[in-house]
Amino acid sequence: MAETAKLGPASRGRGAKSNRTGRFESQTRETFDDGWSEDDAPGQLKTELQPMKSRTIIARNQSPDVGFDRSINPYRGCSHGCIYCYARPNHAYLGLSPGLDFESKIFFKPHAGELLEKELAKASYKPATIHIGGDTDPYQPDEKQLRVTRQIIEVLERVSHPFTIITKSALILRDLDVLSRMAERKLTRVAISITTLDRKLARSMEPRAATPGKRIEAVRRLTEAGVPVTVMFAPAIPGLNDHECEAVLEAAAKAGARGAGYVALRLPREIAQLFQEWLETDHPDRARKVMSLVRQIRKGETYSASWGERMVGDGPVAEVLRQRFHLAVKKFGLDQPWTPLDATQFTPPSKPSAQMDLFG
């Protein structure tokens, strides 16, 4: 792995330790330590927000490894800065780095609500549960002002369309009014991602996400409002946070969660180098052990994309984690059956007239 520069103020409070060039760029840029002081280093990296021009908003997939066939991602990039985020490589398609660019150059869909209404109004549209946040977090910090996710769920409420949503942000509690009403009608469920109960590890690994305590509190408040909650122990990183599996599930169950899931660490494409840089900087005492265990669950590689294995890994280390997870789920009562979300309530929005399309 290439040598990384001594860290300066620009990377403080960020997950990635470099801004490595994306895989589609013809020229490669690489940082290095020239031995000079950081007196003249640039200020802390600021988040840049850029609106996206989109014609559609519902993405489709046929993956057997996920439990939905359609999703909405209000944002590309995520300022939470989670070092392990599997969406990081997508920034390379924009000519940007999956490193610091991913968490500081954020694209959003300003007309998300309008786009969604148009798609739902099509005569060919068949309702089924939409998952919100399959790639990047729909409640990342700038959602507080931009309210793109809020637009989306308000449209879904107006047309009685079922949806699920996943986040690691306590900002979801802002929308408790809509979520509680939808839950009462069997139209929504929420998943809260909790990777660790260790505040220090969380600050290092997910620098701008909610603290573990805030996430547990979000589980409690959502549950009290009647919203069904699943906790996601994701990613499970062997040698780093996997020992917390039972503790995280127990804490979530005490807060009211009814279900649980887990995903083993995935390091596709550029994430592998970014993750190793982070380990060697923030957790040098564990770096070699963690990467050794990661390779043990990925057939000697940093990642395996095989269906049925990419989410949980393979081999003895992965099997032990699987068994521990399922025993804990049973022990803490996180195996309660879900009431299916009800797509029969869907009422399509009225289609705009041709005259409005012409002059609107």
N, C-alpha and C positions, 0 to 999 in steps of 0.2 A: 504493500500500500504506500502511496506517495506520502512524503513528509508534509505535515500541515503546519501552517504558520502559527506563531505564538498568538494567542487570542487577544484581541483588543476590545475596546468598548462596544464596537458594532455588534458583537455576538453575545453580549451580556443579556440575559433574559431570553435568549433564543435556544432552540434545541440543537440545530445543526452547528457544527464547528467550522464549516467551510461553505463555499458557494461553488462547488464543483460543476464543471460544464456538463450540460445535458448530452445525452448520447447521440443526438442528431446534429450537433454543431460540428462544423468543419475544422474549427480551431479549438484547442484545449487551453484553458487557463488554470493555473495552479498556484496556490499561495506558498510562501516559504518564509522562514525566519532569517532576516538579514543581520540580526544582532543589534539593531538600533533600538532606542527606547520608544515608548508609545506616546511621548509627549505631544506629537503632532498627529496622532491617530484621529480618524473621523469620529464624530459623535455617535451615540447609540443608534442603531438601525431603526428607522421608522417604518411603519406599515403604510403601504401605498394601496389605495382602493381604486379599482378600475371597473366601470360598467361593461357588461358583456352584451353583444348583440346576438340574440338567439331567436330561432324560428320555432323551436319546440322546447318543451321543458321536461317531459316524461321520457326517461331512458328505459330501454328494454334490455333484458338479458335472458339467456337460456342456461345459465350455470346450474348444475345439479348441487353445487355446494352452498347455495344461498336459498333462503326460504321465501323468495319473492321474485316475480318476473318483471316488475316495473318499479322505478324509483325516481326520486327528484333530489337533485343536489343544488341547493340555492347558491353555493359558492364553489369556486375552484381555488385551491390553496387554502391554508388555514393558519391563522396566527396563534393558535394554541401551541404550535411548534413541537408537537410530539415527535420525538426522534424516530420512532418506529413506524410512523404512518405509512401504510401501503399505498396511499394516493400520491405520495411524493413524486414518483416517476412520471406522472401525468403532466407535470409542469414542463417536462422536456418537449412535449408536443407544442408548447407555446414559445419555444425558443428560449426558455428560462431554465435556471438551475433547480433541481429537486432539493437543493440544500437551503441556504438562507432565502433565496428568491421565493421558494414555496411558502414560507411562513411570513414573508414581508410584502409580497406582491399578490394581493388578493383580488380576484375577479368575482363580481356579483351580478345577479340578474335583476335589474331594477323593475322590470315589468313582469315579474314572475306570475303574479296573480292574473293578469290579463292573458298571458300565454296559456296558463292552465285552463282558464275558462274556455278559451277557444278550442283546446284539445278535447275537453270534456263535452263540448257541445256538438262534436262531430257525430253524425248519424251512425258511423261505424264503430264508435267507442263502446267497449264492453267493460263494465266496472269490475274491478278486483282490487284488493288491498294494495295501496301505494306505500312504499317505504321511503321515508325522508331521512337523508343523511347517510346513504350507503358508502360514500367516499369521504367527504370532509364534513366537519361538524356543522349542523345547521344553526347551532347556538354559539358560534364562536364570538369573541368580544364585540366585533363591529355590528353584529345583528342588533345590538341594543339601540343603535341609531338608525340603521338601514331598514330593519323590520321586514326583510325579504321573506323569512320563514313565517312570520306572522301573516303576511299577505296570503301565503299558500294555504295555511291551515284555516284561515277565515273563508277562503273559497271552498275548501273541502267541507267545512261546516255548512255553508249555505246550500250545497248540493247533496248533503248527507252521504258523502263518500268516505269509505273506511280507509284508515291509514295507520301505519306504525312509524315511530320516530326514535332515533338513537342519538344520545349526546353524552358528553362528560361535563356539561356545564350546568350550573345552578340557574342560569338565565332562563331555562325552560319554565321555571316557576312563574315568570312574568305572564305566561300564557295558560295559567292554570284555569282561568275562566272557560276558555274554549275546550281545553282538554277534559275538564270534568264534565261538561255538557255532552261532549262526544262519547266519553266513556259510559255515561249513563245510558246512552242509546246503543251501546255495543259497537261503537265505530272507531275506537282507538285503543292502542296499547303503547307503552313507553319502555325503552330499554336504556338503562343508565350504565355507562362503562366505568368500572372501578378497577384499576390495575394494581393498586397498592394502598395500604393504610399508613405507610411511612411518608410523612410530609416532606422529609428531605429528599427521598428518592423521587417522589412525585414532582417536586420543584425542579429537579435535575432532568427528569425524563419527559415531563409534560409542562414546560415552564409557565405557560399562560393559561392553563386549564384550571378549573375549580379545584380547591384542595379536597383531599379525600373526605374530610368531615362535611364539607358543603355538599358533596355528592350523596353521602349517606342521608343528610338532612333532606335533600331533594327526593330521595326514595320515600322517606317518611311522609313528607307533605303531599306528594302525589298520591300515595296510598290512602292517606286520610281523606283526600278529596274524591276517592273512588276510582282513581285511575290505576288500572293493572300495570304492575312494574316487573320487568325482568332485569336482573343484574348480569352484566357481561364482564367476566374476568378475562380481559383481552387487551393486549396479548399476554399470554403466559410465557415468560422468558426463563428458560432453565438456567439455574445458577444465579438468578438476579431477583425475581419476584415470585417464582413458582412456589416457594415455601409458604407464601401468604394465601394460597388458594382457599384453605379452610377458613381462615380468619376473615377474609373478605366476604365469603358467602354467609358466614354466621352473622356478621355485622349487617349485611343487607337484609337477611331474613328477619332479624330483630327489628329492622326499620319498616318491615312490611312487604318486602319483595315476595313474589309468588313463584317466580321461575328464574332459571339461570342458564347461562351458556358460557363457553370459553373458546378461545382461538389461540393456537400456538403461534409464536412469533414467526412472521413472514418477512423475508428480506429480499424481495425481487429487485433486479436491476441496480440502480444507483444506491438504493437504501443500504445495501450490504456495507459499502465503504463508509457511508455517512454514519451508520450505527457503530462500526468499529472505531472510527475517529472519536465518537462520543464516549464510548467505553474507555478508550485509552486515556482520555482527558479527565472524565468525571469519576471513573471507577477502574483505575489502572490495576488495582489489586485483584480484580475479578475478570479482567478482560480476556485473558487466555482461557480460563475455565469456561466462561460463558460461551465463547465462540466454539470451543470444543464440543460442548453439549448441544449447541445449535446445529452443528454439523452431524452430530449423532442422530438427531431427529429428522435430518434432511438427507440421509444416505450419503454422507460425506461432503455435501455441498452446503452453501449458505441458504439455498432455497430449492424447493421442488414444487413444480406447478401441477403435478398429477392430480386429477379429479379424485376426490375421496381422501386425499392425503394432505393437500396444501393447507387446510384449516387446522389439522390436528397433528400432523407429523407422522413419523413411522419409526418403528424400532422400540427397544426396551424402555428407553427414557420417556418416549412419548406414551407408551402403554401405561407406565406407572402414573403419569400425570392424568391420563384418562380415567384410570381406576379411582384415584384419589378424588377427582372431581365428582364422579358419579356417586361415590360413597357419601361425600359431603352434601351433595344435592338431596339425597335421601334423608340423611341425618337431620338436616335443617329445614326439611319440609318445603324445598324449592322445586318439587315435582308435581305441583298442583295442575290439574288439567285446565286448559284455556277454553273459554267460550269463544267459538269462531266469530270473527267480525262479520257484520251483516251488510253485504253489498246490495241487498234487495231494496234498501231504502233510498238508493241513489235516484236523484231527480236531475236530469241534465239541465244545465243553464240554457236560457233562451239564446238562440243563435242570433248574432247581430245581423240586421238587415243589409242588403246589398248597398242601399243608399248610404248607410253609416260607414260601410267599408270604403265607399268612394270618397266621401267628404270628411270622415273622421280623422 
